[in-house]
């Protein structure tokens, strides 16, 4: 069950927290980032924790307070080099903020386990010795080390962040990763034993039911783009390609924080940000193709969401993004930045409605089998319950003979 849901622990008081006695359902505190796809994923914790009678959950949605927004913001032009130490400042500021909560509104003795998404909000817990604090589970989409390797960012100035990540991972009973790509980095680059690492997919909260039915609109194919980072995700390039190649054959539908289309742009429809449920259940089922030529993403949640509604996906072959598309089966993967390969991929699907329809059917089955919320999330909550129970047993006098660290789980099913 969910005992309370708040933003930044505002309004929390003892009556909204689990009891001090650890005799009932395991007491879990979810601290969840509300940035981009993390916000959507955090709602799944709330839904599936509510459905689990073994859980007594408190959810805190993490939105940067004014001081963190001000002192932790990126210096224009210095982000890629790392010289502004943006992420390091952000991590330290969050640690300071959370320590204040733990002294006042969120006493840790009320919990058996704290689940933090992501590692950049977990440093405050890593500094508390175990077993003084609850068990810690950290969920990530990527590590800083592998972002440097994958995207060519300067590693030298990111060493303090990587060192902070090492502390968090060392203190965590479990590191759950959105992709195999991220899990491999935790093991290979940070030296975490495989038994403390698992893959836990951020599956769509509404499992797919059936393929969409194509809607005729004067023969126009509907291409869609979903994303807030317009240039990083390639929205500007897609708009340019559309106007140069497909403006008379296809409509381009743009969702998210995207700029207005040029006044002379043809067959371009801008929606701006729309509620997630509206995007999933009203707009995506009307689309024929999702195209996101991203140059820097660790995963593509929009791709999985589109696939769950029977929409083929054309995107970049990089990082964990490659795990969201079965190339040639549910969509097409292209080399990042290769305009010719992307143009040919889109062109091949525009001219073949039968192939689009087949890929759409395959996409629904791919999500149902590999990214199904009703499979991943209950299994993940059950894993948290088991870790919390181990911690609770260690805290009792009868368990005092256990060696420190014996609470570490080995969820073999995740790897």
Beta strands, then each sheet from edge to edge (+ up, - down):
strand 1: 2-7
strand 2: 26-33
strand 3: 55-62
strand 4: 113-117
strand 5: 135-140
strand 6: 174-177
strand 7: 197-199
strand 8: 221-226
strand 9: 250-255
strand 10: 268-272
strand 11: 289-292
strand 12: 312-316
strand 13: 331-334
sheet 1: 1+ 3+ 2+ 4+ 5+ 6+ 7+
sheet 2: 10+ 9+ 8+ 11+ 12+ 13+
end
